[in-house]
Amino acid sequence: RRRSPQTQGRLPDLIARAVHEALAAHDGDMRPAIAELQRRAIPDAMALLDACRIGARYDIVGHPPLPDILRKKSAHGADDVWEARPHWTRPDPPAGTHEVTALDINGAYLSALKTHLPLGALEHSTGNVHSRRRAGIHLITPPDWDHHAHLPNPLGNRDEPGPVWVTEPTLRLLQRLATDAYGPLCDPPVIHESWTSGSTEQLFEKFRQILRDAREKAIAEDDEVTLEYVKSMYSKFVSTMGESNFNREIYRPDWMHIIRSQAFVNLWLKAHKAHTAGLTVMRVLGTDELHIAGDWRTVFTEGRGVSQVKVKDVYDLQTGAR
């Protein structure tokens, strides 16, 4: 059953307690306290998640059977899933001198915890059919992308033609871009096979909210210790939920791929927002880097909150006449 609001309010402040204990153990010295908290970030994140999940509506299936597409092909190799990580530079920027601002997207992986995640073991299906109530991994033939001069391909830098296994966020983005609300910018992707389960966006929502609130409070109070601790908790939580010797409680490479892809989708959507507002998108890189020419403050709010952006760099770009 769902917990009542009164029960939710009694969740102990495990983050503040851990920070207090670390500082006390090191006589208030911030550097070793931060180092200790970063070392224990993974088990502490799992303990916080367990506390958030008491009485929750959905159970976490930490070790389901996995299809072969989610298994690494060698000890140091990769599985078959394409996360659509962007690495794009505008090929033909307008002539002239441009002041370009490199923006950093705050808490990219923290925001990406809100995404459609499959709850149980993945089940196989075939055919060009997609249920909004399910989530997982899909083998698709991606649509052609004719806007590379202005915007990166939502599929990222993929050179190989033909079908590719993508995650739920990538599929849903491509489907959105094929609607009239976006132009459409492309044709719908064709789905050949899927590995999915019933899904929810709420699986990590309480966990995400607590980390977000702790992050915002640490920023407001200039609390570097708590800020670094929280960053380590959510970044290491995502990076170790696949296959890691540091986190044996969850072995969900499907979740890891989906959360990472959601971060890339969120970045792509910010690039599209800037483009439709008349700004010139120059580069889109990795999880959280967006380079823009133009008055970006008319589109984005500067700050350190997860809904805001901060300036990473400002530089001039000289381009010749075409």
Disulfide bonds with the S-S distance in Angstrom:
none
